[in-house]
Amino acid sequence: MDSNGNVIFNRSLKFDIQSHYFDKDSIIVFREIIDRKKLNGLVIIDEKVIIQPKFENIYFINDSELYAVENNKKFGFIDKAGRVVIPLIYDKVGFNINDNLIPALKDGKWGFINRENETKIPFEYDDATAFLNGLAFVKKEKTMDVLTQRIRLKSNSI
């Protein structure tokens, strides 16, 4: 609705809206049931579908170019055109992309990948946070470490 209370989107109730908010480009997650599966796509406010429903979940993240997506309990990333740019091979992914590094869980261990899906920090940690101001916290067994993109700064047993 606009500020005057007029419906400006989805007047015909054509879209089953799943978003709780719009992204900065007025892109909205919508859902359709296809072959008894609830699948999500993206639509822009002028009701133009930009990504057909094909993902179980689409997540807005802190990035202007990518969306995190999920199918069959695996995560990856798509761009605004719907192209898979990081394959859906991860058990979990972080929704904060900072310093061009994305925390990702694969085979029970956390590591960091970049936007080209290259492993930049090996998958060897039991837990990891996203980088913030050049630092990330990781846990390996009973040790907490602080990482930069290049070196481990500090270890503390917990």
Secondary structure as UniProt FT lines:
FT   TURN            3..4
FT   TURN            11..12
FT   STRAND          16..17
FT   TURN            24..25
FT   STRAND          27..34
FT   TURN            35..36
FT   STRAND          37..44
FT   TURN            45..46
FT   STRAND          49..55
FT   STRAND          57..60
FT   STRAND          66..71
FT   TURN            72..73
FT   STRAND          74..79
FT   TURN            80..81
FT   STRAND          84..90
FT   STRAND          92..93
FT   TURN            99..100
FT   STRAND          101..106
FT   TURN            107..108
FT   STRAND          109..113
FT   TURN            115..116
FT   STRAND          119..125
FT   STRAND          127..128
FT   TURN            133..134
FT   STRAND          135..140
FT   TURN            141..142
FT   STRAND          143..147
FT   STRAND          152..157
//
